[in-house]
């Protein structure tokens, strides 16, 4: 699968759930490419904005879309990476605020 195929597949499935890609397509394609790199590296698409352990069970919470996306988008209009956003976030730059890391510190230790 290439980055354009991944884009089309995820766009269709995630928009149906109310999650939209950031309107900055270049940023989106960069993140999607990094997801594909992580899939090649680890065997799964872990969030490229976080440090993965290489152990799928330990990284379940950061498999994209991560376990934190829904709460982040509901509260901030965007996920941590700014990959998935609300429709309102895309339409109103004033809504763009820093999204804090929700992943527990014990899951972010050096591996």
N, CA, C and O atoms as CSV, one atom per row, in Angstrom:
chain,resi,resn,atom,element,x,y,z
A,1,UNK,N,N,0.849,-1.180,0.000
A,1,UNK,CA,C,0.000,0.000,0.000
A,1,UNK,C,C,0.892,1.240,0.000
A,1,UNK,O,O,1.885,1.303,0.726
A,2,UNK,N,N,0.532,2.212,-0.812
A,2,UNK,CA,C,1.290,3.458,-0.815
A,2,UNK,C,C,0.519,4.533,-0.045
A,2,UNK,O,O,-0.609,4.309,0.393
A,3,UNK,N,N,1.135,5.685,0.109
A,3,UNK,CA,C,0.558,6.737,0.942
A,3,UNK,C,C,-0.768,7.257,0.375
A,3,UNK,O,O,-1.676,7.580,1.141
A,4,UNK,N,N,-0.892,7.342,-0.943
A,4,UNK,CA,C,-2.153,7.817,-1.530
A,4,UNK,C,C,-3.286,6.822,-1.302
A,4,UNK,O,O,-4.424,7.222,-1.059
A,5,UNK,N,N,-2.983,5.543,-1.377
A,5,UNK,CA,C,-3.997,4.521,-1.111
A,5,UNK,C,C,-4.420,4.556,0.359
A,5,UNK,O,O,-5.606,4.445,0.672
A,6,UNK,N,N,-3.459,4.708,1.241
A,6,UNK,CA,C,-3.770,4.804,2.668
A,6,UNK,C,C,-4.632,6.027,2.941
A,6,UNK,O,O,-5.597,5.954,3.702
A,7,UNK,N,N,-4.288,7.149,2.324
A,7,UNK,CA,C,-5.068,8.375,2.477
A,7,UNK,C,C,-6.530,8.129,2.097
A,7,UNK,O,O,-7.438,8.448,2.864
A,8,UNK,N,N,-6.745,7.570,0.928
A,8,UNK,CA,C,-8.116,7.360,0.445
A,8,UNK,C,C,-8.877,6.385,1.332
A,8,UNK,O,O,-10.048,6.612,1.638
A,9,UNK,N,N,-8.233,5.317,1.744
A,9,UNK,CA,C,-8.891,4.329,2.590
A,9,UNK,C,C,-9.295,4.932,3.942
A,9,UNK,O,O,-10.436,4.789,4.382
A,10,UNK,N,N,-8.338,5.609,4.591
A,10,UNK,CA,C,-8.621,6.177,5.905
A,10,UNK,C,C,-9.601,7.342,5.826
A,10,UNK,O,O,-10.449,7.495,6.704
A,11,UNK,N,N,-9.497,8.149,4.806
A,11,UNK,CA,C,-10.412,9.281,4.643
A,11,UNK,C,C,-11.848,8.771,4.622
A,11,UNK,O,O,-12.715,9.296,5.321
A,12,UNK,N,N,-12.086,7.760,3.829
A,12,UNK,CA,C,-13.441,7.210,3.693
A,12,UNK,C,C,-13.939,6.609,5.008
A,12,UNK,O,O,-15.057,6.892,5.438
A,13,UNK,N,N,-13.117,5.788,5.640
A,13,UNK,CA,C,-13.576,5.111,6.855
A,13,UNK,C,C,-13.677,6.052,8.050
A,13,UNK,O,O,-14.591,5.913,8.863
A,14,UNK,N,N,-12.762,7.001,8.172
A,14,UNK,CA,C,-12.755,7.868,9.350
A,14,UNK,C,C,-13.743,9.028,9.251
A,14,UNK,O,O,-14.317,9.433,10.262
A,15,UNK,N,N,-13.948,9.560,8.064
A,15,UNK,CA,C,-14.962,10.618,7.923
A,15,UNK,C,C,-16.346,10.088,8.258
A,15,UNK,O,O,-17.178,10.822,8.791
A,16,UNK,N,N,-16.599,8.830,7.955
A,16,UNK,CA,C,-17.885,8.218,8.303
A,16,UNK,C,C,-18.080,8.178,9.820
A,16,UNK,O,O,-19.210,8.110,10.303
A,17,UNK,N,N,-16.979,8.220,10.563
A,17,UNK,CA,C,-17.027,8.217,12.023
A,17,UNK,C,C,-16.963,9.630,12.609
A,17,UNK,O,O,-16.991,9.799,13.828
A,18,UNK,N,N,-16.876,10.643,11.743
A,18,UNK,CA,C,-16.830,12.027,12.205
A,18,UNK,C,C,-15.437,12.577,12.445
A,18,UNK,O,O,-15.288,13.628,13.068
A,19,UNK,N,N,-14.410,11.881,11.959
A,19,UNK,CA,C,-13.032,12.343,12.097
A,19,UNK,C,C,-12.502,12.697,10.712
A,19,UNK,O,O,-12.610,11.913,9.769
A,20,UNK,N,N,-11.937,13.875,10.610
A,20,UNK,CA,C,-11.486,14.398,9.319
A,20,UNK,C,C,-9.981,14.566,9.342
A,20,UNK,O,O,-9.382,14.781,10.395
A,21,UNK,N,N,-9.372,14.465,8.162
A,21,UNK,CA,C,-7.954,14.778,8.067
A,21,UNK,C,C,-7.765,16.283,8.171
A,21,UNK,O,O,-8.607,17.064,7.728
A,22,UNK,N,N,-6.662,16.666,8.754
A,22,UNK,CA,C,-6.212,18.049,8.774
A,22,UNK,C,C,-6.227,18.572,7.332
A,22,UNK,O,O,-5.840,17.861,6.406
A,23,UNK,N,N,-6.670,19.799,7.153
A,23,UNK,CA,C,-6.744,20.325,5.784
A,23,UNK,C,C,-5.375,20.592,5.167
A,23,UNK,O,O,-5.278,20.849,3.967
A,24,UNK,N,N,-4.329,20.536,5.967
A,24,UNK,CA,C,-2.962,20.660,5.467
A,24,UNK,C,C,-2.545,19.302,4.903
A,24,UNK,O,O,-1.976,18.472,5.612
A,25,UNK,N,N,-2.830,19.092,3.645
A,25,UNK,CA,C,-2.626,17.786,3.015
A,25,UNK,C,C,-1.158,17.344,3.071
A,25,UNK,O,O,-0.884,16.157,3.248
A,26,UNK,N,N,-0.226,18.265,2.926
A,26,UNK,CA,C,1.192,17.898,2.978
A,26,UNK,C,C,1.537,17.310,4.342
A,26,UNK,O,O,2.254,16.313,4.427
A,27,UNK,N,N,1.032,17.922,5.404
A,27,UNK,CA,C,1.259,17.402,6.760
A,27,UNK,C,C,0.642,16.017,6.906
A,27,UNK,O,O,1.259,15.108,7.462
A,28,UNK,N,N,-0.568,15.864,6.409
A,28,UNK,CA,C,-1.261,14.577,6.482
A,28,UNK,C,C,-0.464,13.502,5.752
A,28,UNK,O,O,-0.259,12.410,6.281
A,29,UNK,N,N,-0.020,13.809,4.546
A,29,UNK,CA,C,0.729,12.816,3.777
A,29,UNK,C,C,2.050,12.459,4.455
A,29,UNK,O,O,2.478,11.307,4.391
A,30,UNK,N,N,2.695,13.414,5.097
A,30,UNK,CA,C,3.927,13.134,5.840
A,30,UNK,C,C,3.650,12.162,6.991
A,30,UNK,O,O,4.392,11.201,7.192
A,31,UNK,N,N,2.590,12.417,7.732
A,31,UNK,CA,C,2.243,11.549,8.861
A,31,UNK,C,C,1.868,10.160,8.360
A,31,UNK,O,O,2.280,9.154,8.938
A,32,UNK,N,N,1.085,10.106,7.283
A,32,UNK,CA,C,0.699,8.802,6.733
A,32,UNK,C,C,1.923,8.033,6.242
A,32,UNK,O,O,2.003,6.818,6.420
A,33,UNK,N,N,2.868,8.727,5.631
A,33,UNK,CA,C,4.094,8.069,5.201
A,33,UNK,C,C,4.846,7.508,6.403
A,33,UNK,O,O,5.384,6.402,6.344
A,34,UNK,N,N,4.880,8.271,7.490
A,34,UNK,CA,C,5.541,7.798,8.702
A,34,UNK,C,C,4.804,6.604,9.311
A,34,UNK,O,O,5.434,5.723,9.898
A,35,UNK,N,N,3.490,6.567,9.179
A,35,UNK,CA,C,2.733,5.390,9.628
A,35,UNK,C,C,3.149,4.150,8.839
A,35,UNK,O,O,3.308,3.065,9.398
A,36,UNK,N,N,3.320,4.330,7.539
A,36,UNK,CA,C,3.755,3.215,6.706
A,36,UNK,C,C,5.175,2.770,7.068
A,36,UNK,O,O,5.475,1.576,7.047
A,37,UNK,N,N,6.043,3.720,7.399
A,37,UNK,CA,C,7.396,3.391,7.847
A,37,UNK,C,C,7.316,2.562,9.135
A,37,UNK,O,O,8.012,1.556,9.277
A,38,UNK,N,N,6.468,2.992,10.065
A,38,UNK,CA,C,6.325,2.250,11.317
A,38,UNK,C,C,5.741,0.860,11.085
A,38,UNK,O,O,6.104,-0.093,11.775
A,39,UNK,N,N,4.842,0.747,10.120
A,39,UNK,CA,C,4.292,-0.576,9.796
A,39,UNK,C,C,5.406,-1.493,9.284
A,39,UNK,O,O,5.468,-2.671,9.635
A,40,UNK,N,N,6.266,-0.941,8.466
A,40,UNK,CA,C,7.402,-1.720,7.953
A,40,UNK,C,C,8.378,-2.064,9.089
A,40,UNK,O,O,8.896,-3.178,9.159
A,41,UNK,N,N,8.614,-1.106,9.958
A,41,UNK,CA,C,9.578,-1.261,11.052
A,41,UNK,C,C,9.079,-2.211,12.138
A,41,UNK,O,O,9.810,-3.096,12.583
A,42,UNK,N,N,7.826,-2.022,12.564
A,42,UNK,CA,C,7.290,-2.760,13.711
A,42,UNK,C,C,6.263,-3.829,13.355
A,42,UNK,O,O,5.995,-4.730,14.151
A,43,UNK,N,N,5.690,-3.728,12.157
A,43,UNK,CA,C,4.630,-4.652,11.790
A,43,UNK,C,C,3.255,-4.098,12.091
A,43,UNK,O,O,2.252,-4.786,11.901
A,44,UNK,N,N,3.195,-2.858,12.561
A,44,UNK,CA,C,1.924,-2.187,12.856
A,44,UNK,C,C,2.125,-0.680,12.737
A,44,UNK,O,O,3.241,-0.174,12.860
A,45,UNK,N,N,1.031,0.020,12.498
A,45,UNK,CA,C,1.108,1.472,12.290
A,45,UNK,C,C,0.942,2.197,13.626
A,45,UNK,O,O,-0.160,2.589,14.010
A,46,UNK,N,N,2.048,2.361,14.307
A,46,UNK,CA,C,2.024,3.115,15.552
A,46,UNK,C,C,2.122,4.601,15.237
A,46,UNK,O,O,2.661,5.006,14.207
A,47,UNK,N,N,1.595,5.386,16.136
A,47,UNK,CA,C,1.609,6.839,15.999
A,47,UNK,C,C,3.045,7.315,15.794
A,47,UNK,O,O,3.908,7.030,16.624
A,48,UNK,N,N,3.315,8.029,14.711
A,48,UNK,CA,C,4.676,8.494,14.473
A,48,UNK,C,C,5.081,9.668,15.363
A,48,UNK,O,O,6.245,10.069,15.361
A,49,UNK,N,N,4.154,10.213,16.108
A,49,UNK,CA,C,4.445,11.339,16.992
A,49,UNK,C,C,4.828,10.876,18.395
A,49,UNK,O,O,5.075,11.689,19.287
A,50,UNK,N,N,4.872,9.553,18.574
A,50,UNK,CA,C,5.197,8.987,19.880
A,50,UNK,C,C,6.234,7.882,19.709
A,50,UNK,O,O,6.367,7.294,18.636
A,51,UNK,N,N,6.959,7.614,20.779
A,51,UNK,CA,C,7.981,6.580,20.758
A,51,UNK,C,C,7.329,5.219,20.960
A,51,UNK,O,O,6.699,4.971,21.989
A,52,UNK,N,N,7.481,4.349,19.983
A,52,UNK,CA,C,6.942,2.995,20.078
A,52,UNK,C,C,8.003,2.065,20.649
A,52,UNK,O,O,9.201,2.303,20.495
A,53,UNK,N,N,7.552,1.008,21.308
A,53,UNK,CA,C,8.471,0.045,21.913
A,53,UNK,C,C,8.872,-1.055,20.935
A,53,UNK,O,O,9.917,-1.685,21.094
A,54,UNK,N,N,8.042,-1.278,19.932
A,54,UNK,CA,C,8.257,-2.410,19.040
A,54,UNK,C,C,7.481,-3.631,19.494
A,54,UNK,O,O,7.503,-4.668,18.830
A,55,UNK,N,N,6.794,-3.515,20.626
A,55,UNK,CA,C,5.951,-4.583,21.151
A,55,UNK,C,C,4.497,-4.156,20.979
A,55,UNK,O,O,4.036,-3.218,21.629
A,56,UNK,N,N,3.788,-4.845,20.105
A,56,UNK,CA,C,2.413,-4.459,19.769
A,56,UNK,C,C,1.519,-4.370,21.008
A,56,UNK,O,O,0.715,-3.446,21.125
A,57,UNK,N,N,1.655,-5.320,21.927
A,57,UNK,CA,C,0.812,-5.289,23.126
A,57,UNK,C,C,1.083,-4.046,23.971
A,57,UNK,O,O,0.153,-3.440,24.503
A,58,UNK,N,N,2.342,-3.669,24.094
A,58,UNK,CA,C,2.686,-2.478,24.871
A,58,UNK,C,C,2.267,-1.189,24.159
A,58,UNK,O,O,2.049,-0.158,24.796
A,59,UNK,N,N,2.159,-1.265,22.841
A,59,UNK,CA,C,1.846,-0.077,22.042
A,59,UNK,C,C,0.393,-0.011,21.591
A,59,UNK,O,O,0.052,0.837,20.767
A,60,UNK,N,N,-0.467,-0.872,22.102
A,60,UNK,CA,C,-1.869,-0.893,21.662
A,60,UNK,C,C,-2.511,0.491,21.721
A,60,UNK,O,O,-3.312,0.844,20.857
A,61,UNK,N,N,-2.165,1.256,22.720
A,61,UNK,CA,C,-2.787,2.563,22.893
A,61,UNK,C,C,-2.346,3.584,21.841
A,61,UNK,O,O,-2.993,4.617,21.671
A,62,UNK,N,N,-1.245,3.298,21.134
A,62,UNK,CA,C,-0.777,4.255,20.123
A,62,UNK,C,C,-0.859,3.698,18.706
A,62,UNK,O,O,-0.224,4.231,17.796
A,63,UNK,N,N,-1.635,2.629,18.509
A,63,UNK,CA,C,-1.913,2.177,17.151
A,63,UNK,C,C,-2.861,3.198,16.541
A,63,UNK,O,O,-3.889,3.530,17.130
A,64,UNK,N,N,-2.520,3.683,15.384
A,64,UNK,CA,C,-3.299,4.743,14.756
A,64,UNK,C,C,-4.578,4.180,14.133
A,64,UNK,O,O,-4.517,3.197,13.394
A,65,UNK,N,N,-5.726,4.779,14.416
A,65,UNK,CA,C,-5.939,5.915,15.307
A,65,UNK,C,C,-5.787,5.490,16.766
A,65,UNK,O,O,-6.308,4.459,17.191
A,66,UNK,N,N,-5.076,6.295,17.502
A,66,UNK,CA,C,-4.721,5.944,18.880
A,66,UNK,C,C,-5.930,5.993,19.814
A,66,UNK,O,O,-6.992,6.514,19.472
A,67,UNK,N,N,-5.727,5.438,20.990
A,67,UNK,CA,C,-6.785,5.373,21.997
A,67,UNK,C,C,-7.167,6.760,22.522
A,67,UNK,O,O,-8.204,6.911,23.169
A,68,UNK,N,N,-6.357,7.752,22.255
A,68,UNK,CA,C,-6.575,9.090,22.794
A,68,UNK,C,C,-7.265,10.026,21.797
A,68,UNK,O,O,-7.688,11.123,22.162
A,69,UNK,N,N,-7.374,9.596,20.562
A,69,UNK,CA,C,-7.904,10.454,19.494
A,69,UNK,C,C,-9.303,10.984,19.795
A,69,UNK,O,O,-9.541,12.187,19.691
A,70,UNK,N,N,-10.204,10.129,20.155
A,70,UNK,CA,C,-11.589,10.554,20.346
A,70,UNK,C,C,-11.708,11.649,21.402
A,70,UNK,O,O,-12.374,12.661,21.183
A,71,UNK,N,N,-11.062,11.443,22.542
A,71,UNK,CA,C,-11.108,12.438,23.613
A,71,UNK,C,C,-10.393,13.729,23.195
A,71,UNK,O,O,-10.872,14.825,23.484
A,72,UNK,N,N,-9.248,13.599,22.516
A,72,UNK,CA,C,-8.515,14.788,22.061
A,72,UNK,C,C,-9.346,15.613,21.088
A,72,UNK,O,O,-9.440,16.832,21.228
A,73,UNK,N,N,-9.946,14.958,20.112
A,73,UNK,CA,C,-10.742,15.688,19.116
A,73,UNK,C,C,-11.968,16.303,19.778
A,73,UNK,O,O,-12.348,17.427,19.449
A,74,UNK,N,N,-12.588,15.588,20.700
A,74,UNK,CA,C,-13.757,16.136,21.403
A,74,UNK,C,C,-13.378,17.372,22.218
A,74,UNK,O,O,-14.122,18.353,22.239
A,75,UNK,N,N,-12.231,17.330,22.885
A,75,UNK,CA,C,-11.830,18.425,23.766
A,75,UNK,C,C,-11.080,19.551,23.052
A,75,UNK,O,O,-11.298,20.726,23.347
A,76,UNK,N,N,-10.195,19.196,22.115
A,76,UNK,CA,C,-9.320,20.188,21.491
A,76,UNK,C,C,-9.569,20.394,20.005
A,76,UNK,O,O,-9.016,21.316,19.406
A,77,UNK,N,N,-10.398,19.543,19.406
A,77,UNK,CA,C,-10.677,19.654,17.977
A,77,UNK,C,C,-9.659,18.939,17.115
A,77,UNK,O,O,-9.795,18.910,15.891
A,78,UNK,N,N,-8.633,18.357,17.738
A,78,UNK,CA,C,-7.557,17.707,17.003
A,78,UNK,C,C,-6.952,16.611,17.863
A,78,UNK,O,O,-6.977,16.684,19.092
A,79,UNK,N,N,-6.408,15.595,17.205
A,79,UNK,CA,C,-5.634,14.604,17.944
A,79,UNK,C,C,-4.241,15.175,18.203
A,79,UNK,O,O,-3.902,16.248,17.705
A,80,UNK,N,N,-3.457,14.472,18.964
A,80,UNK,CA,C,-2.118,14.917,19.347
A,80,UNK,C,C,-1.245,15.278,18.144
A,80,UNK,O,O,-0.509,16.264,18.184
A,81,UNK,N,N,-1.325,14.488,17.084
A,81,UNK,CA,C,-0.502,14.707,15.880
A,81,UNK,C,C,-1.085,15.750,14.926
A,81,UNK,O,O,-0.407,16.184,13.995
A,82,UNK,N,N,-2.309,16.145,15.148
A,82,UNK,CA,C,-3.052,17.005,14.218
A,82,UNK,C,C,-3.363,16.285,12.915
A,82,UNK,O,O,-3.612,16.935,11.900
A,83,UNK,N,N,-3.354,14.962,12.921
A,83,UNK,CA,C,-3.748,14.201,11.745
A,83,UNK,C,C,-5.264,14.209,11.623
A,83,UNK,O,O,-5.816,14.587,10.590
A,84,UNK,N,N,-5.927,13.787,12.688
A,84,UNK,CA,C,-7.391,13.764,12.713
A,84,UNK,C,C,-7.914,14.978,13.462
A,84,UNK,O,O,-7.446,15.315,14.550
A,85,UNK,N,N,-8.885,15.617,12.855
A,85,UNK,CA,C,-9.441,16.843,13.421
A,85,UNK,C,C,-10.954,16.834,13.250
A,85,UNK,O,O,-11.514,16.011,12.527
A,86,UNK,N,N,-11.589,17.763,13.928
A,86,UNK,CA,C,-13.023,17.965,13.719
A,86,UNK,C,C,-13.213,18.849,12.482
A,86,UNK,O,O,-12.290,19.532,12.039
A,87,UNK,N,N,-14.388,18.818,11.958
A,87,UNK,CA,C,-14.683,19.676,10.804
A,87,UNK,C,C,-14.531,21.142,11.195
A,87,UNK,O,O,-14.040,21.946,10.403
A,88,UNK,N,N,-14.946,21.495,12.407
A,88,UNK,CA,C,-14.846,22.875,12.894
A,88,UNK,C,C,-13.383,23.319,12.996
A,88,UNK,O,O,-13.063,24.470,12.700
A,89,UNK,N,N,-12.503,22.418,13.411
A,89,UNK,CA,C,-11.076,22.734,13.530
A,89,UNK,C,C,-10.510,23.104,12.168
A,89,UNK,O,O,-9.731,24.049,12.048
A,90,UNK,N,N,-10.903,22.360,11.148
A,90,UNK,CA,C,-10.433,22.650,9.794
A,90,UNK,C,C,-10.942,23.999,9.291
A,90,UNK,O,O,-10.263,24.666,8.510
A,91,UNK,N,N,-12.107,24.392,9.724
A,91,UNK,CA,C,-12.734,25.620,9.230
A,91,UNK,C,C,-12.344,26.866,10.009
A,91,UNK,O,O,-12.549,27.979,9.525
A,92,UNK,N,N,-11.781,26.703,11.219
A,92,UNK,CA,C,-11.530,27.857,12.067
A,92,UNK,C,C,-10.140,27.784,12.712
A,92,UNK,O,O,-9.969,27.119,13.733
A,93,UNK,N,N,-9.158,28.457,12.128
A,93,UNK,CA,C,-7.797,28.425,12.690
A,93,UNK,C,C,-7.705,28.910,14.131
A,93,UNK,O,O,-6.746,28.574,14.826
A,94,UNK,N,N,-8.659,29.679,14.592
A,94,UNK,CA,C,-8.638,30.155,15.974
A,94,UNK,C,C,-8.787,28.995,16.957
A,94,UNK,O,O,-8.452,29.137,18.133
A,95,UNK,N,N,-9.280,27.863,16.495
A,95,UNK,CA,C,-9.464,26.704,17.364
A,95,UNK,C,C,-8.187,25.886,17.542
A,95,UNK,O,O,-8.166,24.947,18.338
A,96,UNK,N,N,-7.142,26.221,16.826
A,96,UNK,CA,C,-5.918,25.427,16.849
A,96,UNK,C,C,-5.114,25.727,18.112
A,96,UNK,O,O,-4.459,26.763,18.223
A,97,UNK,N,N,-5.183,24.808,19.044
A,97,UNK,CA,C,-4.466,24.940,20.312
A,97,UNK,C,C,-3.582,23.717,20.510
A,97,UNK,O,O,-3.762,22.689,19.858
A,98,UNK,N,N,-2.632,23.847,21.411
A,98,UNK,CA,C,-1.753,22.726,21.749
A,98,UNK,C,C,-2.582,21.591,22.348
A,98,UNK,O,O,-3.410,21.818,23.230
A,99,UNK,N,N,-2.358,20.384,21.870
A,99,UNK,CA,C,-3.014,19.188,22.408
A,99,UNK,C,C,-2.007,18.491,23.317
A,99,UNK,O,O,-0.976,18.015,22.843
A,100,UNK,N,N,-2.290,18.424,24.607
A,100,UNK,CA,C,-1.324,17.809,25.519
A,100,UNK,C,C,-1.256,16.291,25.343
A,100,UNK,O,O,-2.203,15.660,24.872
A,101,UNK,N,N,-0.147,15.741,25.723
A,101,UNK,CA,C,0.058,14.297,25.661
A,101,UNK,C,C,-0.785,13.626,26.745
A,101,UNK,O,O,-0.693,13.983,27.919
A,102,UNK,N,N,-1.597,12.662,26.350
A,102,UNK,CA,C,-2.420,11.920,27.299
A,102,UNK,C,C,-1.807,10.573,27.664
A,102,UNK,O,O,-2.212,9.946,28.643
A,103,UNK,N,N,-0.857,10.141,26.896
A,103,UNK,CA,C,-0.270,8.830,27.160
A,103,UNK,C,C,0.411,8.865,28.520
A,103,UNK,O,O,1.178,9.785,28.803
A,104,UNK,N,N,0.141,7.877,29.365
A,104,UNK,CA,C,0.735,7.861,30.707
A,104,UNK,C,C,2.261,7.816,30.649
A,104,UNK,O,O,2.829,7.137,29.793
A,105,UNK,N,N,2.917,8.525,31.542
A,105,UNK,CA,C,4.387,8.588,31.539
A,105,UNK,C,C,5.051,7.216,31.588
A,105,UNK,O,O,6.106,7.021,30.984
A,106,UNK,N,N,4.455,6.273,32.291
A,106,UNK,CA,C,5.086,4.949,32.388
A,106,UNK,C,C,5.123,4.214,31.055
A,106,UNK,O,O,5.895,3.269,30.893
A,107,UNK,N,N,4.298,4.638,30.096
A,107,UNK,CA,C,4.319,4.033,28.765
A,107,UNK,C,C,5.327,4.742,27.848
A,107,UNK,O,O,5.554,4.301,26.721
A,108,UNK,N,N,5.923,5.824,28.323
A,108,UNK,CA,C,6.844,6.594,27.505
A,108,UNK,C,C,8.288,6.443,27.956
A,108,UNK,O,O,9.132,7.263,27.596
A,109,UNK,N,N,8.583,5.430,28.721
A,109,UNK,CA,C,9.951,5.237,29.199
A,109,UNK,C,C,10.831,4.742,28.069
A,109,UNK,O,O,10.334,4.191,27.086
A,110,UNK,N,N,12.113,4.932,28.200
A,110,UNK,CA,C,13.057,4.470,27.177
A,110,UNK,C,C,13.023,2.941,27.110
A,110,UNK,O,O,12.896,2.259,28.127
A,111,UNK,N,N,13.136,2.438,25.909
A,111,UNK,CA,C,13.022,0.984,25.721
A,111,UNK,C,C,14.373,0.366,25.537
A,111,UNK,O,O,14.478,-0.849,25.365
